[in-house]
C-alpha cells in the first residue's frame, strides 16, 4: 500500500509521488492575538489531526513549519491516497485548513547540517505545491486544490471535482491548471 521511504543507500533518491502541502487560512492574523504558549498548543493539536490523516492514507510527513505541513505519498495510488488524506484533514481540523497537491518526480535527501540533517523532498513538484497552496487560500472555497498532473493520476470516479482555473504561478514559465476537490462521491 504505502511506500514510506526513508533515506538509505537502497532507496532511490528520485521517484514519483504526490506532494501534500497544508496551512491554515488566517493563521498569521490569528496568532498575533494569542499567547505564545496558546499558539504552540493550538499548532500541536492541528498538526496532530493533519498528520494522522496523512498517516492513515500511507503518506510520509516530511516537516512542519509555522502552520504548514509538507508530506508526500509514493507507491500505488499515491494521488488518490493523497486526496483522501486532504479531505480527511480538512474535515478533522476545526480551522480553515487549505491543502494543495501536486504530482511528479521528487528528490528525497537528508537536508541540513550533517549533525541535524533530516529527510526532506525537493524539486519543481514541491515548489508547485507551495505555489498552488497560495492560490487556493484566496481562490478555492472548498480549500483543496490539485494540479492537472495529480488529477491525471487520480481515479476521479471516487471524487467530486469542482471548478478549475489555469493560472500563472510565480516562478513557473507555463500556466498551471488547478482543480478544486469538493469531496468523495460516496459521502
Order of alpha helices (4+ residues) and beta strands (2+ residues): beta-alpha-alpha-beta-beta-alpha-beta-beta-alpha-beta-alpha-beta-beta
